[in-house]
Amino acid sequence: MANEFDPYREALLIEHTTVWPSDRYGLNTQQQQCVETALHADPQSATELTYVRLPTGFCRRIRVTTDDLARVLGQDMTASTQGHAPEKHDG
């Protein structure tokens, strides 16, 4: 289950990652970077946000969902993306 945005953990953030499904929702590299930048610039708006405790701080992990794509890119990606397993992508 995703955590809520946490200002305390954000203050101790030392890295962030973005988790995409294996097909990356059919987006090109430029679109992926746009989505990642937008989500990490406003992590409160991310649908699935978690924090991972590290020895020296926290890592913010955002799993990209179709809701995020609809909000950031203005596209409905639901029909073309069902049944895909997530794959980790560092960003």
Buried (B, 14 or more C-beta within 10 A) or exposed (E): EBEEBBEEBEEEBEBBBBBBBEEBBEBEEEBBEBBBEBBBEEBEBBBBBBBBEEEEBBBBBBBBBBBBBBBBBEBEBEEEBEEEEEEEBEB
